[in-house]
Amino acid sequence: MVTLVNSVVTSIPTYTMQMQWIPQQVCDKLDLLGRQFIWSGNMDRKINLVKWDMVIKKRKDGGLGVRVARWQNIALLGKLI
């Protein structure tokens, strides 16, 4: 599930994130979609088995390595500088 979120939800807006600042509401919605999919497998609401802070940690730090949309947007825009 984490692989699907990393390959689909975080990579679809990547081109747009490279060119412009994405509003916070859009970043929050992208994170919400990924969070709902990881925790339930679909868009139904279920019990969370892992804290979101643990999900977004890097894999080498013991997390699952899901990218936060705002951080990804900032990193991609940093390439333009």
mmJSON file of the N, C-alpha and C atoms, coordinates in Angstrom:
{"data_MODEL":{"atom_site":{
"group_PDB":["ATOM","ATOM","ATOM","ATOM","ATOM","ATOM","ATOM","ATOM","ATOM","ATOM","ATOM","ATOM","ATOM","ATOM","ATOM","ATOM","ATOM","ATOM","ATOM","ATOM","ATOM","ATOM","ATOM","ATOM","ATOM","ATOM","ATOM","ATOM","ATOM","ATOM","ATOM","ATOM","ATOM","ATOM","ATOM","ATOM","ATOM","ATOM","ATOM","ATOM","ATOM","ATOM","ATOM","ATOM","ATOM","ATOM","ATOM","ATOM","ATOM","ATOM","ATOM","ATOM","ATOM","ATOM","ATOM","ATOM","ATOM","ATOM","ATOM","ATOM","ATOM","ATOM","ATOM","ATOM","ATOM","ATOM","ATOM","ATOM","ATOM","ATOM","ATOM","ATOM","ATOM","ATOM","ATOM","ATOM","ATOM","ATOM","ATOM","ATOM","ATOM","ATOM","ATOM","ATOM","ATOM","ATOM","ATOM","ATOM","ATOM","ATOM","ATOM","ATOM","ATOM","ATOM","ATOM","ATOM","ATOM","ATOM","ATOM","ATOM","ATOM","ATOM","ATOM","ATOM","ATOM","ATOM","ATOM","ATOM","ATOM","ATOM","ATOM","ATOM","ATOM","ATOM","ATOM","ATOM","ATOM","ATOM","ATOM","ATOM","ATOM","ATOM","ATOM","ATOM","ATOM","ATOM","ATOM","ATOM","ATOM","ATOM","ATOM","ATOM","ATOM","ATOM","ATOM","ATOM","ATOM","ATOM","ATOM","ATOM","ATOM","ATOM","ATOM","ATOM","ATOM","ATOM","ATOM","ATOM","ATOM","ATOM","ATOM","ATOM","ATOM","ATOM","ATOM","ATOM","ATOM","ATOM","ATOM","ATOM","ATOM","ATOM","ATOM","ATOM","ATOM","ATOM","ATOM","ATOM","ATOM","ATOM","ATOM","ATOM","ATOM","ATOM","ATOM","ATOM","ATOM","ATOM","ATOM","ATOM","ATOM","ATOM","ATOM","ATOM","ATOM","ATOM","ATOM","ATOM","ATOM","ATOM","ATOM","ATOM","ATOM","ATOM","ATOM","ATOM","ATOM","ATOM","ATOM","ATOM","ATOM","ATOM","ATOM","ATOM","ATOM","ATOM","ATOM","ATOM","ATOM","ATOM","ATOM","ATOM","ATOM","ATOM","ATOM","ATOM","ATOM","ATOM","ATOM","ATOM","ATOM","ATOM","ATOM","ATOM","ATOM","ATOM","ATOM","ATOM","ATOM","ATOM","ATOM","ATOM","ATOM","ATOM","ATOM","ATOM","ATOM","ATOM","ATOM","ATOM","ATOM","ATOM","ATOM"],
"id":[1,2,3,4,5,6,7,8,9,10,11,12,13,14,15,16,17,18,19,20,21,22,23,24,25,26,27,28,29,30,31,32,33,34,35,36,37,38,39,40,41,42,43,44,45,46,47,48,49,50,51,52,53,54,55,56,57,58,59,60,61,62,63,64,65,66,67,68,69,70,71,72,73,74,75,76,77,78,79,80,81,82,83,84,85,86,87,88,89,90,91,92,93,94,95,96,97,98,99,100,101,102,103,104,105,106,107,108,109,110,111,112,113,114,115,116,117,118,119,120,121,122,123,124,125,126,127,128,129,130,131,132,133,134,135,136,137,138,139,140,141,142,143,144,145,146,147,148,149,150,151,152,153,154,155,156,157,158,159,160,161,162,163,164,165,166,167,168,169,170,171,172,173,174,175,176,177,178,179,180,181,182,183,184,185,186,187,188,189,190,191,192,193,194,195,196,197,198,199,200,201,202,203,204,205,206,207,208,209,210,211,212,213,214,215,216,217,218,219,220,221,222,223,224,225,226,227,228,229,230,231,232,233,234,235,236,237,238,239,240,241,242,243],
"type_symbol":["N","C","C","N","C","C","N","C","C","N","C","C","N","C","C","N","C","C","N","C","C","N","C","C","N","C","C","N","C","C","N","C","C","N","C","C","N","C","C","N","C","C","N","C","C","N","C","C","N","C","C","N","C","C","N","C","C","N","C","C","N","C","C","N","C","C","N","C","C","N","C","C","N","C","C","N","C","C","N","C","C","N","C","C","N","C","C","N","C","C","N","C","C","N","C","C","N","C","C","N","C","C","N","C","C","N","C","C","N","C","C","N","C","C","N","C","C","N","C","C","N","C","C","N","C","C","N","C","C","N","C","C","N","C","C","N","C","C","N","C","C","N","C","C","N","C","C","N","C","C","N","C","C","N","C","C","N","C","C","N","C","C","N","C","C","N","C","C","N","C","C","N","C","C","N","C","C","N","C","C","N","C","C","N","C","C","N","C","C","N","C","C","N","C","C","N","C","C","N","C","C","N","C","C","N","C","C","N","C","C","N","C","C","N","C","C","N","C","C","N","C","C","N","C","C","N","C","C","N","C","C","N","C","C","N","C","C","N","C","C","N","C","C"],
"label_atom_id":["N","CA","C","N","CA","C","N","CA","C","N","CA","C","N","CA","C","N","CA","C","N","CA","C","N","CA","C","N","CA","C","N","CA","C","N","CA","C","N","CA","C","N","CA","C","N","CA","C","N","CA","C","N","CA","C","N","CA","C","N","CA","C","N","CA","C","N","CA","C","N","CA","C","N","CA","C","N","CA","C","N","CA","C","N","CA","C","N","CA","C","N","CA","C","N","CA","C","N","CA","C","N","CA","C","N","CA","C","N","CA","C","N","CA","C","N","CA","C","N","CA","C","N","CA","C","N","CA","C","N","CA","C","N","CA","C","N","CA","C","N","CA","C","N","CA","C","N","CA","C","N","CA","C","N","CA","C","N","CA","C","N","CA","C","N","CA","C","N","CA","C","N","CA","C","N","CA","C","N","CA","C","N","CA","C","N","CA","C","N","CA","C","N","CA","C","N","CA","C","N","CA","C","N","CA","C","N","CA","C","N","CA","C","N","CA","C","N","CA","C","N","CA","C","N","CA","C","N","CA","C","N","CA","C","N","CA","C","N","CA","C","N","CA","C","N","CA","C","N","CA","C","N","CA","C","N","CA","C","N","CA","C","N","CA","C","N","CA","C","N","CA","C","N","CA","C","N","CA","C","N","CA","C"],
"label_alt_id":[null,null,null,null,null,null,null,null,null,null,null,null,null,null,null,null,null,null,null,null,null,null,null,null,null,null,null,null,null,null,null,null,null,null,null,null,null,null,null,null,null,null,null,null,null,null,null,null,null,null,null,null,null,null,null,null,null,null,null,null,null,null,null,null,null,null,null,null,null,null,null,null,null,null,null,null,null,null,null,null,null,null,null,null,null,null,null,null,null,null,null,null,null,null,null,null,null,null,null,null,null,null,null,null,null,null,null,null,null,null,null,null,null,null,null,null,null,null,null,null,null,null,null,null,null,null,null,null,null,null,null,null,null,null,null,null,null,null,null,null,null,null,null,null,null,null,null,null,null,null,null,null,null,null,null,null,null,null,null,null,null,null,null,null,null,null,null,null,null,null,null,null,null,null,null,null,null,null,null,null,null,null,null,null,null,null,null,null,null,null,null,null,null,null,null,null,null,null,null,null,null,null,null,null,null,null,null,null,null,null,null,null,null,null,null,null,null,null,null,null,null,null,null,null,null,null,null,null,null,null,null,null,null,null,null,null,null,null,null,null,null,null,null],
"label_comp_id":["MET","MET","MET","VAL","VAL","VAL","THR","THR","THR","LEU","LEU","LEU","VAL","VAL","VAL","ASN","ASN","ASN","SER","SER","SER","VAL","VAL","VAL","VAL","VAL","VAL","THR","THR","THR","SER","SER","SER","ILE","ILE","ILE","PRO","PRO","PRO","THR","THR","THR","TYR","TYR","TYR","THR","THR","THR","MET","MET","MET","GLN","GLN","GLN","MET","MET","MET","GLN","GLN","GLN","TRP","TRP","TRP","ILE","ILE","ILE","PRO","PRO","PRO","GLN","GLN","GLN","GLN","GLN","GLN","VAL","VAL","VAL","CYS","CYS","CYS","ASP","ASP","ASP","LYS","LYS","LYS","LEU","LEU","LEU","ASP","ASP","ASP","LEU","LEU","LEU","LEU","LEU","LEU","GLY","GLY","GLY","ARG","ARG","ARG","GLN","GLN","GLN","PHE","PHE","PHE","ILE","ILE","ILE","TRP","TRP","TRP","SER","SER","SER","GLY","GLY","GLY","ASN","ASN","ASN","MET","MET","MET","ASP","ASP","ASP","ARG","ARG","ARG","LYS","LYS","LYS","ILE","ILE","ILE","ASN","ASN","ASN","LEU","LEU","LEU","VAL","VAL","VAL","LYS","LYS","LYS","TRP","TRP","TRP","ASP","ASP","ASP","MET","MET","MET","VAL","VAL","VAL","ILE","ILE","ILE","LYS","LYS","LYS","LYS","LYS","LYS","ARG","ARG","ARG","LYS","LYS","LYS","ASP","ASP","ASP","GLY","GLY","GLY","GLY","GLY","GLY","LEU","LEU","LEU","GLY","GLY","GLY","VAL","VAL","VAL","ARG","ARG","ARG","VAL","VAL","VAL","ALA","ALA","ALA","ARG","ARG","ARG","TRP","TRP","TRP","GLN","GLN","GLN","ASN","ASN","ASN","ILE","ILE","ILE","ALA","ALA","ALA","LEU","LEU","LEU","LEU","LEU","LEU","GLY","GLY","GLY","LYS","LYS","LYS","LEU","LEU","LEU","ILE","ILE","ILE"],
"label_asym_id":["A","A","A","A","A","A","A","A","A","A","A","A","A","A","A","A","A","A","A","A","A","A","A","A","A","A","A","A","A","A","A","A","A","A","A","A","A","A","A","A","A","A","A","A","A","A","A","A","A","A","A","A","A","A","A","A","A","A","A","A","A","A","A","A","A","A","A","A","A","A","A","A","A","A","A","A","A","A","A","A","A","A","A","A","A","A","A","A","A","A","A","A","A","A","A","A","A","A","A","A","A","A","A","A","A","A","A","A","A","A","A","A","A","A","A","A","A","A","A","A","A","A","A","A","A","A","A","A","A","A","A","A","A","A","A","A","A","A","A","A","A","A","A","A","A","A","A","A","A","A","A","A","A","A","A","A","A","A","A","A","A","A","A","A","A","A","A","A","A","A","A","A","A","A","A","A","A","A","A","A","A","A","A","A","A","A","A","A","A","A","A","A","A","A","A","A","A","A","A","A","A","A","A","A","A","A","A","A","A","A","A","A","A","A","A","A","A","A","A","A","A","A","A","A","A","A","A","A","A","A","A","A","A","A","A","A","A","A","A","A","A","A","A"],
"label_entity_id":["1","1","1","1","1","1","1","1","1","1","1","1","1","1","1","1","1","1","1","1","1","1","1","1","1","1","1","1","1","1","1","1","1","1","1","1","1","1","1","1","1","1","1","1","1","1","1","1","1","1","1","1","1","1","1","1","1","1","1","1","1","1","1","1","1","1","1","1","1","1","1","1","1","1","1","1","1","1","1","1","1","1","1","1","1","1","1","1","1","1","1","1","1","1","1","1","1","1","1","1","1","1","1","1","1","1","1","1","1","1","1","1","1","1","1","1","1","1","1","1","1","1","1","1","1","1","1","1","1","1","1","1","1","1","1","1","1","1","1","1","1","1","1","1","1","1","1","1","1","1","1","1","1","1","1","1","1","1","1","1","1","1","1","1","1","1","1","1","1","1","1","1","1","1","1","1","1","1","1","1","1","1","1","1","1","1","1","1","1","1","1","1","1","1","1","1","1","1","1","1","1","1","1","1","1","1","1","1","1","1","1","1","1","1","1","1","1","1","1","1","1","1","1","1","1","1","1","1","1","1","1","1","1","1","1","1","1","1","1","1","1","1","1"],
"label_seq_id":[1,1,1,2,2,2,3,3,3,4,4,4,5,5,5,6,6,6,7,7,7,8,8,8,9,9,9,10,10,10,11,11,11,12,12,12,13,13,13,14,14,14,15,15,15,16,16,16,17,17,17,18,18,18,19,19,19,20,20,20,21,21,21,22,22,22,23,23,23,24,24,24,25,25,25,26,26,26,27,27,27,28,28,28,29,29,29,30,30,30,31,31,31,32,32,32,33,33,33,34,34,34,35,35,35,36,36,36,37,37,37,38,38,38,39,39,39,40,40,40,41,41,41,42,42,42,43,43,43,44,44,44,45,45,45,46,46,46,47,47,47,48,48,48,49,49,49,50,50,50,51,51,51,52,52,52,53,53,53,54,54,54,55,55,55,56,56,56,57,57,57,58,58,58,59,59,59,60,60,60,61,61,61,62,62,62,63,63,63,64,64,64,65,65,65,66,66,66,67,67,67,68,68,68,69,69,69,70,70,70,71,71,71,72,72,72,73,73,73,74,74,74,75,75,75,76,76,76,77,77,77,78,78,78,79,79,79,80,80,80,81,81,81],
"pdbx_PDB_ins_code":[null,null,null,null,null,null,null,null,null,null,null,null,null,null,null,null,null,null,null,null,null,null,null,null,null,null,null,null,null,null,null,null,null,null,null,null,null,null,null,null,null,null,null,null,null,null,null,null,null,null,null,null,null,null,null,null,null,null,null,null,null,null,null,null,null,null,null,null,null,null,null,null,null,null,null,null,null,null,null,null,null,null,null,null,null,null,null,null,null,null,null,null,null,null,null,null,null,null,null,null,null,null,null,null,null,null,null,null,null,null,null,null,null,null,null,null,null,null,null,null,null,null,null,null,null,null,null,null,null,null,null,null,null,null,null,null,null,null,null,null,null,null,null,null,null,null,null,null,null,null,null,null,null,null,null,null,null,null,null,null,null,null,null,null,null,null,null,null,null,null,null,null,null,null,null,null,null,null,null,null,null,null,null,null,null,null,null,null,null,null,null,null,null,null,null,null,null,null,null,null,null,null,null,null,null,null,null,null,null,null,null,null,null,null,null,null,null,null,null,null,null,null,null,null,null,null,null,null,null,null,null,null,null,null,null,null,null,null,null,null,null,null,null],
"Cartn_x":[0.814,0.0,0.863,1.942,2.822,3.472,3.833,4.423,3.438,2.183,1.166,1.016,0.988,0.853,2.054,3.263,4.466,4.54,4.085,4.22,3.076,1.918,0.771,0.425,0.038,-0.475,0.596,1.844,2.875,3.565,3.42,4.113,3.23,1.931,1.056,1.243,1.263,1.42,2.865,3.815,5.224,5.582,5.113,5.456,4.939,3.712,3.153,3.914,4.301,5.039,6.42,6.983,8.286,8.203,7.027,6.887,6.227,5.37,4.648,4.361,4.092,3.749,2.309,2.122,0.799,0.148,-1.126,-1.794,-1.818,-1.81,-1.778,-2.98,-4.157,-5.353,-5.178,-4.527,-4.289,-3.302,-2.25,-1.283,-1.948,-2.805,-3.521,-4.424,-5.083,-5.974,-5.174,-4.008,-3.151,-2.698,-2.302,-1.903,-3.076,-4.259,-5.456,-5.779,-5.676,-5.931,-4.958,-3.683,-2.694,-2.914,-3.243,-3.491,-4.685,-5.772,-6.961,-6.692,-5.919,-5.641,-4.749,-3.73,-2.828,-3.576,-4.396,-5.025,-6.191,-6.859,-8.047,-8.021,-7.125,-7.073,-8.024,-8.943,-9.848,-10.247,-11.315,-11.667,-12.628,-12.896,-13.739,-12.961,-13.674,-13.027,-12.9,-11.691,-11.43,-10.462,-10.109,-9.207,-7.774,-7.06,-5.677,-4.773,-3.952,-3.062,-1.67,-1.328,-0.013,-0.203,0.563,0.5,1.028,0.464,0.895,2.353,2.797,4.196,5.145,4.727,5.547,5.518,4.403,4.26,5.168,5.307,6.079,7.569,7.988,9.421,10.135,11.41,12.219,12.357,12.54,12.663,13.878,14.959,16.162,15.972,14.969,14.656,13.538,13.104,12.083,10.668,10.509,9.185,8.854,7.79,7.356,7.779,8.27,8.829,7.829,6.638,5.657,6.018,6.025,6.389,5.209,5.48,4.471,4.445,3.262,3.12,3.784,3.651,4.248,5.761,6.343,7.802,8.305,7.563,7.949,7.879,6.859,6.711,7.885,8.269,9.372,10.686,10.912,12.153,12.233,11.123,11.136,11.303,10.714,10.9,12.328,12.951,14.327,15.299,14.93,15.793,15.869,14.858,14.858,15.803,16.133,17.007,18.411],
"Cartn_y":[-1.189,0.0,1.261,1.225,2.387,2.62,1.557,1.683,2.314,1.928,2.534,4.021,4.386,5.808,6.588,6.069,6.776,6.871,5.847,5.868,6.58,6.68,7.294,8.663,8.693,9.935,11.016,10.641,11.667,11.974,11.109,11.384,12.042,11.948,12.595,14.116,14.796,16.256,16.736,15.839,16.22,17.273,17.136,18.109,19.499,19.568,20.857,21.431,20.573,21.038,21.578,21.122,21.622,23.04,23.437,24.72,25.811,25.432,26.459,26.024,27.024,26.792,26.29,25.138,24.537,25.065,25.458,25.934,24.862,25.306,24.396,23.456,23.943,23.09,21.904,22.126,21.049,20.039,20.535,19.638,18.819,19.463,18.741,17.66,17.954,16.978,15.789,16.045,14.96,14.06,14.689,13.904,13.103,13.703,13.019,11.785,11.916,10.778,9.635,9.966,8.937,8.299,9.117,8.622,7.685,8.067,7.221,5.903,5.936,4.698,3.759,4.295,3.456,2.793,3.558,3.041,2.106,2.248,1.406,0.589,0.886,0.138,0.686,1.514,2.208,3.509,4.129,5.418,5.307,4.089,3.934,4.329,4.796,5.198,3.985,3.754,2.647,3.096,2.197,2.493,2.629,3.634,3.857,2.921,2.165,1.233,1.813,2.871,3.496,5.006,5.677,7.139,7.742,8.864,9.525,9.968,10.359,10.75,9.601,8.386,7.212,6.903,7.166,6.882,7.799,9.061,10.011,10.019,9.289,9.199,8.466,8.766,8.056,6.596,5.755,4.315,3.997,4.716,4.445,4.828,5.675,6.067,5.222,4.185,3.287,3.612,4.549,4.902,4.164,4.627,3.99,4.76,5.98,6.718,7.39,7.709,8.421,9.902,10.501,11.915,12.817,13.901,14.912,15.868,16.209,17.008,18.378,19.055,20.391,20.294,19.312,19.158,18.833,18.028,17.673,18.913,19.728,20.95,21.896,22.061,22.939,22.406,21.115,20.534,20.682,20.451,20.543,21.992,22.944,24.349,24.817,24.19,24.533,24.262,23.327,23.045,24.232,25.079,26.224,27.33,27.332,28.385,28.061],
"Cartn_z":[0.0,0.0,0.0,0.777,0.83,-0.52,-1.211,-2.539,-3.514,-3.438,-4.298,-4.019,-2.757,-2.406,-2.91,-2.689,-3.146,-4.657,-5.356,-6.811,-7.508,-6.897,-7.567,-6.98,-5.731,-5.135,-5.072,-4.764,-4.656,-5.979,-6.988,-8.245,-9.304,-9.18,-10.168,-10.183,-9.023,-9.069,-9.132,-9.334,-9.291,-10.336,-11.554,-12.596,-12.224,-11.74,-11.335,-10.151,-9.215,-8.042,-8.409,-9.51,-9.939,-10.466,-10.945,-11.62,-10.794,-9.835,-9.089,-7.667,-6.837,-5.445,-5.382,-4.762,-4.632,-3.359,-3.388,-2.17,-1.072,0.173,1.31,1.325,0.897,0.889,-0.063,-1.18,-2.143,-1.559,-0.922,-0.287,0.816,1.602,2.652,2.069,0.967,0.324,-0.223,-0.814,-1.302,-0.154,0.958,2.131,2.683,2.679,3.169,2.32,1.012,0.13,0.398,0.531,0.827,2.183,3.167,4.52,4.558,3.902,3.885,3.177,2.115,1.374,2.178,2.833,3.621,4.772,5.461,6.665,6.388,5.24,5.046,3.754,2.822,1.574,0.525,0.935,0.03,0.715,0.316,0.884,2.071,2.565,3.743,4.993,5.981,7.234,8.153,8.671,9.58,10.668,11.541,12.652,12.13,12.634,12.243,13.041,12.364,13.03,13.278,12.55,12.67,12.736,13.595,13.666,12.369,11.973,10.745,10.847,12.055,12.235,11.91,12.187,11.885,10.384,9.749,8.319,7.492,7.889,7.082,7.409,8.441,8.728,7.606,7.444,6.454,6.851,5.864,6.139,6.999,6.799,7.599,9.063,9.343,10.723,11.318,10.613,11.132,10.689,9.764,9.262,7.982,7.329,6.09,4.835,4.986,3.866,2.941,3.42,2.586,2.593,1.426,1.305,1.633,2.353,2.646,1.46,0.983,-0.241,-0.115,1.013,1.174,1.126,1.789,1.785,0.391,-0.329,-1.696,-2.59,-2.416,-3.207,-2.955,-1.699,-1.35,-1.943,-1.844,-2.378,-3.893,-4.584,-6.044,-6.509,-5.793,-6.15,-5.831,-4.856,-4.509,-5.651,-6.53,-7.684,-8.628,-8.631,-9.542,-9.094,-7.819,-7.272,-7.574],
"occupancy":[1.0,1.0,1.0,1.0,1.0,1.0,1.0,1.0,1.0,1.0,1.0,1.0,1.0,1.0,1.0,1.0,1.0,1.0,1.0,1.0,1.0,1.0,1.0,1.0,1.0,1.0,1.0,1.0,1.0,1.0,1.0,1.0,1.0,1.0,1.0,1.0,1.0,1.0,1.0,1.0,1.0,1.0,1.0,1.0,1.0,1.0,1.0,1.0,1.0,1.0,1.0,1.0,1.0,1.0,1.0,1.0,1.0,1.0,1.0,1.0,1.0,1.0,1.0,1.0,1.0,1.0,1.0,1.0,1.0,1.0,1.0,1.0,1.0,1.0,1.0,1.0,1.0,1.0,1.0,1.0,1.0,1.0,1.0,1.0,1.0,1.0,1.0,1.0,1.0,1.0,1.0,1.0,1.0,1.0,1.0,1.0,1.0,1.0,1.0,1.0,1.0,1.0,1.0,1.0,1.0,1.0,1.0,1.0,1.0,1.0,1.0,1.0,1.0,1.0,1.0,1.0,1.0,1.0,1.0,1.0,1.0,1.0,1.0,1.0,1.0,1.0,1.0,1.0,1.0,1.0,1.0,1.0,1.0,1.0,1.0,1.0,1.0,1.0,1.0,1.0,1.0,1.0,1.0,1.0,1.0,1.0,1.0,1.0,1.0,1.0,1.0,1.0,1.0,1.0,1.0,1.0,1.0,1.0,1.0,1.0,1.0,1.0,1.0,1.0,1.0,1.0,1.0,1.0,1.0,1.0,1.0,1.0,1.0,1.0,1.0,1.0,1.0,1.0,1.0,1.0,1.0,1.0,1.0,1.0,1.0,1.0,1.0,1.0,1.0,1.0,1.0,1.0,1.0,1.0,1.0,1.0,1.0,1.0,1.0,1.0,1.0,1.0,1.0,1.0,1.0,1.0,1.0,1.0,1.0,1.0,1.0,1.0,1.0,1.0,1.0,1.0,1.0,1.0,1.0,1.0,1.0,1.0,1.0,1.0,1.0,1.0,1.0,1.0,1.0,1.0,1.0,1.0,1.0,1.0,1.0,1.0,1.0,1.0,1.0,1.0,1.0,1.0,1.0],
"B_iso_or_equiv":[0.0,0.0,0.0,0.0,0.0,0.0,0.0,0.0,0.0,0.0,0.0,0.0,0.0,0.0,0.0,0.0,0.0,0.0,0.0,0.0,0.0,0.0,0.0,0.0,0.0,0.0,0.0,0.0,0.0,0.0,0.0,0.0,0.0,0.0,0.0,0.0,0.0,0.0,0.0,0.0,0.0,0.0,0.0,0.0,0.0,0.0,0.0,0.0,0.0,0.0,0.0,0.0,0.0,0.0,0.0,0.0,0.0,0.0,0.0,0.0,0.0,0.0,0.0,0.0,0.0,0.0,0.0,0.0,0.0,0.0,0.0,0.0,0.0,0.0,0.0,0.0,0.0,0.0,0.0,0.0,0.0,0.0,0.0,0.0,0.0,0.0,0.0,0.0,0.0,0.0,0.0,0.0,0.0,0.0,0.0,0.0,0.0,0.0,0.0,0.0,0.0,0.0,0.0,0.0,0.0,0.0,0.0,0.0,0.0,0.0,0.0,0.0,0.0,0.0,0.0,0.0,0.0,0.0,0.0,0.0,0.0,0.0,0.0,0.0,0.0,0.0,0.0,0.0,0.0,0.0,0.0,0.0,0.0,0.0,0.0,0.0,0.0,0.0,0.0,0.0,0.0,0.0,0.0,0.0,0.0,0.0,0.0,0.0,0.0,0.0,0.0,0.0,0.0,0.0,0.0,0.0,0.0,0.0,0.0,0.0,0.0,0.0,0.0,0.0,0.0,0.0,0.0,0.0,0.0,0.0,0.0,0.0,0.0,0.0,0.0,0.0,0.0,0.0,0.0,0.0,0.0,0.0,0.0,0.0,0.0,0.0,0.0,0.0,0.0,0.0,0.0,0.0,0.0,0.0,0.0,0.0,0.0,0.0,0.0,0.0,0.0,0.0,0.0,0.0,0.0,0.0,0.0,0.0,0.0,0.0,0.0,0.0,0.0,0.0,0.0,0.0,0.0,0.0,0.0,0.0,0.0,0.0,0.0,0.0,0.0,0.0,0.0,0.0,0.0,0.0,0.0,0.0,0.0,0.0,0.0,0.0,0.0,0.0,0.0,0.0,0.0,0.0,0.0],
"pdbx_formal_charge":[null,null,null,null,null,null,null,null,null,null,null,null,null,null,null,null,null,null,null,null,null,null,null,null,null,null,null,null,null,null,null,null,null,null,null,null,null,null,null,null,null,null,null,null,null,null,null,null,null,null,null,null,null,null,null,null,null,null,null,null,null,null,null,null,null,null,null,null,null,null,null,null,null,null,null,null,null,null,null,null,null,null,null,null,null,null,null,null,null,null,null,null,null,null,null,null,null,null,null,null,null,null,null,null,null,null,null,null,null,null,null,null,null,null,null,null,null,null,null,null,null,null,null,null,null,null,null,null,null,null,null,null,null,null,null,null,null,null,null,null,null,null,null,null,null,null,null,null,null,null,null,null,null,null,null,null,null,null,null,null,null,null,null,null,null,null,null,null,null,null,null,null,null,null,null,null,null,null,null,null,null,null,null,null,null,null,null,null,null,null,null,null,null,null,null,null,null,null,null,null,null,null,null,null,null,null,null,null,null,null,null,null,null,null,null,null,null,null,null,null,null,null,null,null,null,null,null,null,null,null,null,null,null,null,null,null,null,null,null,null,null,null,null],
"auth_seq_id":[1,1,1,2,2,2,3,3,3,4,4,4,5,5,5,6,6,6,7,7,7,8,8,8,9,9,9,10,10,10,11,11,11,12,12,12,13,13,13,14,14,14,15,15,15,16,16,16,17,17,17,18,18,18,19,19,19,20,20,20,21,21,21,22,22,22,23,23,23,24,24,24,25,25,25,26,26,26,27,27,27,28,28,28,29,29,29,30,30,30,31,31,31,32,32,32,33,33,33,34,34,34,35,35,35,36,36,36,37,37,37,38,38,38,39,39,39,40,40,40,41,41,41,42,42,42,43,43,43,44,44,44,45,45,45,46,46,46,47,47,47,48,48,48,49,49,49,50,50,50,51,51,51,52,52,52,53,53,53,54,54,54,55,55,55,56,56,56,57,57,57,58,58,58,59,59,59,60,60,60,61,61,61,62,62,62,63,63,63,64,64,64,65,65,65,66,66,66,67,67,67,68,68,68,69,69,69,70,70,70,71,71,71,72,72,72,73,73,73,74,74,74,75,75,75,76,76,76,77,77,77,78,78,78,79,79,79,80,80,80,81,81,81],
"auth_comp_id":["MET","MET","MET","VAL","VAL","VAL","THR","THR","THR","LEU","LEU","LEU","VAL","VAL","VAL","ASN","ASN","ASN","SER","SER","SER","VAL","VAL","VAL","VAL","VAL","VAL","THR","THR","THR","SER","SER","SER","ILE","ILE","ILE","PRO","PRO","PRO","THR","THR","THR","TYR","TYR","TYR","THR","THR","THR","MET","MET","MET","GLN","GLN","GLN","MET","MET","MET","GLN","GLN","GLN","TRP","TRP","TRP","ILE","ILE","ILE","PRO","PRO","PRO","GLN","GLN","GLN","GLN","GLN","GLN","VAL","VAL","VAL","CYS","CYS","CYS","ASP","ASP","ASP","LYS","LYS","LYS","LEU","LEU","LEU","ASP","ASP","ASP","LEU","LEU","LEU","LEU","LEU","LEU","GLY","GLY","GLY","ARG","ARG","ARG","GLN","GLN","GLN","PHE","PHE","PHE","ILE","ILE","ILE","TRP","TRP","TRP","SER","SER","SER","GLY","GLY","GLY","ASN","ASN","ASN","MET","MET","MET","ASP","ASP","ASP","ARG","ARG","ARG","LYS","LYS","LYS","ILE","ILE","ILE","ASN","ASN","ASN","LEU","LEU","LEU","VAL","VAL","VAL","LYS","LYS","LYS","TRP","TRP","TRP","ASP","ASP","ASP","MET","MET","MET","VAL","VAL","VAL","ILE","ILE","ILE","LYS","LYS","LYS","LYS","LYS","LYS","ARG","ARG","ARG","LYS","LYS","LYS","ASP","ASP","ASP","GLY","GLY","GLY","GLY","GLY","GLY","LEU","LEU","LEU","GLY","GLY","GLY","VAL","VAL","VAL","ARG","ARG","ARG","VAL","VAL","VAL","ALA","ALA","ALA","ARG","ARG","ARG","TRP","TRP","TRP","GLN","GLN","GLN","ASN","ASN","ASN","ILE","ILE","ILE","ALA","ALA","ALA","LEU","LEU","LEU","LEU","LEU","LEU","GLY","GLY","GLY","LYS","LYS","LYS","LEU","LEU","LEU","ILE","ILE","ILE"],
"auth_asym_id":["A","A","A","A","A","A","A","A","A","A","A","A","A","A","A","A","A","A","A","A","A","A","A","A","A","A","A","A","A","A","A","A","A","A","A","A","A","A","A","A","A","A","A","A","A","A","A","A","A","A","A","A","A","A","A","A","A","A","A","A","A","A","A","A","A","A","A","A","A","A","A","A","A","A","A","A","A","A","A","A","A","A","A","A","A","A","A","A","A","A","A","A","A","A","A","A","A","A","A","A","A","A","A","A","A","A","A","A","A","A","A","A","A","A","A","A","A","A","A","A","A","A","A","A","A","A","A","A","A","A","A","A","A","A","A","A","A","A","A","A","A","A","A","A","A","A","A","A","A","A","A","A","A","A","A","A","A","A","A","A","A","A","A","A","A","A","A","A","A","A","A","A","A","A","A","A","A","A","A","A","A","A","A","A","A","A","A","A","A","A","A","A","A","A","A","A","A","A","A","A","A","A","A","A","A","A","A","A","A","A","A","A","A","A","A","A","A","A","A","A","A","A","A","A","A","A","A","A","A","A","A","A","A","A","A","A","A","A","A","A","A","A","A"],
"auth_atom_id":["N","CA","C","N","CA","C","N","CA","C","N","CA","C","N","CA","C","N","CA","C","N","CA","C","N","CA","C","N","CA","C","N","CA","C","N","CA","C","N","CA","C","N","CA","C","N","CA","C","N","CA","C","N","CA","C","N","CA","C","N","CA","C","N","CA","C","N","CA","C","N","CA","C","N","CA","C","N","CA","C","N","CA","C","N","CA","C","N","CA","C","N","CA","C","N","CA","C","N","CA","C","N","CA","C","N","CA","C","N","CA","C","N","CA","C","N","CA","C","N","CA","C","N","CA","C","N","CA","C","N","CA","C","N","CA","C","N","CA","C","N","CA","C","N","CA","C","N","CA","C","N","CA","C","N","CA","C","N","CA","C","N","CA","C","N","CA","C","N","CA","C","N","CA","C","N","CA","C","N","CA","C","N","CA","C","N","CA","C","N","CA","C","N","CA","C","N","CA","C","N","CA","C","N","CA","C","N","CA","C","N","CA","C","N","CA","C","N","CA","C","N","CA","C","N","CA","C","N","CA","C","N","CA","C","N","CA","C","N","CA","C","N","CA","C","N","CA","C","N","CA","C","N","CA","C","N","CA","C","N","CA","C","N","CA","C","N","CA","C","N","CA","C","N","CA","C","N","CA","C","N","CA","C"],
"pdbx_PDB_model_num":[1,1,1,1,1,1,1,1,1,1,1,1,1,1,1,1,1,1,1,1,1,1,1,1,1,1,1,1,1,1,1,1,1,1,1,1,1,1,1,1,1,1,1,1,1,1,1,1,1,1,1,1,1,1,1,1,1,1,1,1,1,1,1,1,1,1,1,1,1,1,1,1,1,1,1,1,1,1,1,1,1,1,1,1,1,1,1,1,1,1,1,1,1,1,1,1,1,1,1,1,1,1,1,1,1,1,1,1,1,1,1,1,1,1,1,1,1,1,1,1,1,1,1,1,1,1,1,1,1,1,1,1,1,1,1,1,1,1,1,1,1,1,1,1,1,1,1,1,1,1,1,1,1,1,1,1,1,1,1,1,1,1,1,1,1,1,1,1,1,1,1,1,1,1,1,1,1,1,1,1,1,1,1,1,1,1,1,1,1,1,1,1,1,1,1,1,1,1,1,1,1,1,1,1,1,1,1,1,1,1,1,1,1,1,1,1,1,1,1,1,1,1,1,1,1,1,1,1,1,1,1,1,1,1,1,1,1,1,1,1,1,1,1]
}}}
